[in-house]
Amino acid sequence: MSAIIWREGKWFVAKALGLELASQGRTKKEALKNLQEALDLLLEKEGTRISPSVILKDPELGQIYA
């Protein structure tokens, strides 16, 4: 699973590509860790673990439009 990370104010936001799933943290590492926890909870029933590979975007990017 791939993810993108960007900064919004004091927070970093991590979003899983292809899923409507995102999380945030005070650092890039924390945002990604929180996203991993959200993915784990989402997939708990299947007993599957997905580790996102991160695509780092411009850390000053405020919004992403799809």
Backbone as CSV, one residue per row, in Angstrom:
resi,resn,N_x,N_y,N_z,CA_x,CA_y,CA_z,C_x,C_y,C_z
1,MET,0.856,-1.170,0.000,0.000,0.000,0.000,0.898,1.228,0.000
2,SER,0.583,2.179,-0.826,1.342,3.427,-0.873,0.605,4.502,-0.101
3,ALA,1.367,5.473,0.377,0.789,6.579,1.122,1.491,7.868,0.737
4,ILE,0.802,8.975,0.944,1.426,10.282,0.770,1.361,10.994,2.116
5,ILE,2.332,11.850,2.341,2.391,12.621,3.577,2.586,14.085,3.207
6,TRP,1.803,14.952,3.845,1.985,16.375,3.654,1.738,17.085,4.974
7,ARG,2.117,18.355,5.003,2.001,19.132,6.237,0.809,20.075,6.139
8,GLU,0.032,20.117,7.203,-1.056,21.084,7.341,-0.867,21.790,8.677
9,GLY,-0.353,22.994,8.626,-0.063,23.728,9.858,1.003,23.008,10.666
10,LYS,0.687,22.681,11.913,1.647,21.996,12.782,1.570,20.479,12.660
11,TRP,0.667,19.954,11.852,0.439,18.510,11.751,0.887,17.965,10.406
12,PHE,1.328,16.710,10.417,1.584,15.972,9.191,0.400,15.037,8.971
13,VAL,-0.075,14.962,7.748,-1.204,14.109,7.400,-0.685,12.998,6.494
14,ALA,-1.057,11.767,6.800,-0.697,10.606,5.974,-1.984,10.010,5.428
15,LYS,-2.038,9.809,4.101,-3.225,9.246,3.465,-2.824,8.021,2.666
16,ALA,-3.568,6.949,2.858,-3.350,5.723,2.088,-3.926,5.926,0.696
17,LEU,-3.117,5.714,-0.318,-3.587,5.851,-1.690,-4.495,4.682,-2.039
18,GLY,-5.615,4.990,-2.660,-6.548,3.952,-3.055,-7.561,3.598,-1.978
19,LEU,-7.428,4.186,-0.811,-8.365,3.961,0.287,-8.799,5.313,0.844
20,GLU,-9.982,5.368,1.359,-10.437,6.573,2.049,-10.008,6.471,3.502
21,LEU,-8.704,6.535,3.721,-8.150,6.362,5.049,-6.976,7.312,5.221
22,ALA,-7.015,8.087,6.299,-5.940,9.037,6.584,-5.756,9.136,8.094
23,SER,-4.598,9.657,8.477,-4.313,9.883,9.882,-3.366,11.069,9.973
24,GLN,-3.033,11.474,11.173,-2.136,12.608,11.338,-1.217,12.387,12.529
25,GLY,-0.181,13.212,12.589,0.754,13.161,13.702,1.581,14.426,13.722
26,ARG,2.320,14.623,14.797,3.161,15.821,14.917,4.438,15.721,14.093
27,THR,4.811,14.494,13.704,5.967,14.259,12.833,5.523,13.344,11.693
28,LYS,6.352,13.265,10.649,6.043,12.347,9.543,5.978,10.910,10.053
29,LYS,6.926,10.563,10.901,6.989,9.208,11.439,5.735,8.880,12.251
30,GLU,5.296,9.809,13.083,4.097,9.591,13.895,2.845,9.487,13.023
31,ALA,2.755,10.325,11.988,1.602,10.269,11.085,1.541,8.916,10.386
32,LEU,2.688,8.419,9.934,2.735,7.124,9.268,2.413,5.995,10.241
33,LYS,2.911,6.077,11.467,2.599,5.075,12.488,1.096,5.044,12.771
34,ASN,0.489,6.214,12.890,-0.946,6.287,13.131,-1.752,5.753,11.944
35,LEU,-1.262,5.982,10.732,-1.922,5.427,9.552,-1.819,3.909,9.556
36,GLN,-0.652,3.380,9.936,-0.477,1.927,10.013,-1.458,1.323,11.015
37,GLU,-1.638,1.974,12.162,-2.592,1.492,13.160,-4.013,1.491,12.608
38,ALA,-4.373,2.535,11.864,-5.703,2.600,11.263,-5.886,1.484,10.229
39,LEU,-4.847,1.227,9.426,-4.906,0.131,8.449,-5.042,-1.214,9.147
40,ASP,-4.288,-1.402,10.224,-4.362,-2.654,10.986,-5.776,-2.886,11.512
41,LEU,-6.394,-1.838,12.037,-7.760,-1.966,12.540,-8.738,-2.278,11.409
42,LEU,-8.538,-1.635,10.272,-9.404,-1.862,9.113,-9.325,-3.306,8.636
43,LEU,-8.141,-3.896,8.692,-7.920,-5.239,8.151,-7.873,-6.321,9.232
44,GLU,-8.220,-5.961,10.451,-8.120,-6.885,11.577,-8.852,-8.206,11.335
45,LYS,-10.014,-8.161,10.736,-10.802,-9.372,10.512,-10.103,-10.361,9.585
46,GLU,-9.365,-9.830,8.594,-8.675,-10.701,7.648,-7.351,-11.233,8.181
47,GLY,-6.859,-10.664,9.273,-5.575,-11.077,9.825,-4.414,-10.685,8.929
48,THR,-4.589,-9.622,8.147,-3.583,-9.173,7.203,-2.960,-7.875,7.692
49,ARG,-1.664,-7.703,7.461,-0.974,-6.468,7.818,-0.397,-5.856,6.546
50,ILE,-0.635,-4.565,6.342,-0.101,-3.842,5.198,0.832,-2.762,5.710
51,SER,2.043,-2.731,5.198,2.978,-1.667,5.546,3.063,-0.704,4.370
52,PRO,2.595,0.525,4.545,2.625,1.459,3.412,4.049,1.885,3.077
53,SER,4.334,1.967,1.775,5.579,2.596,1.348,5.234,4.063,1.145
54,VAL,6.075,4.928,1.614,5.735,6.341,1.666,6.282,7.083,0.462
55,ILE,5.447,7.908,-0.120,5.850,8.834,-1.165,5.839,10.208,-0.522
56,LEU,7.002,10.765,-0.250,7.065,12.059,0.418,6.776,13.173,-0.581
57,LYS,5.861,14.026,-0.227,5.515,15.188,-1.042,6.100,16.432,-0.391
58,ASP,5.970,17.557,-1.057,6.431,18.826,-0.531,5.851,19.056,0.860
59,PRO,6.687,19.150,1.897,6.176,19.254,3.259,5.367,20.515,3.519
60,GLU,5.418,21.496,2.630,4.642,22.719,2.803,3.298,22.653,2.079
61,LEU,3.029,21.564,1.379,1.781,21.409,0.655,0.615,21.417,1.629
62,GLY,-0.357,22.283,1.424,-1.473,22.405,2.352,-2.645,21.529,2.010
63,GLN,-2.917,21.321,0.717,-4.070,20.512,0.322,-3.715,19.728,-0.928
64,ILE,-4.355,18.591,-1.066,-4.213,17.781,-2.270,-5.591,17.648,-2.876
65,TYR,-5.710,17.928,-4.125,-6.988,17.808,-4.828,-6.949,16.598,-5.728
66,ALA,-7.960,15.748,-5.605,-8.023,14.536,-6.429,-9.063,14.690,-7.506
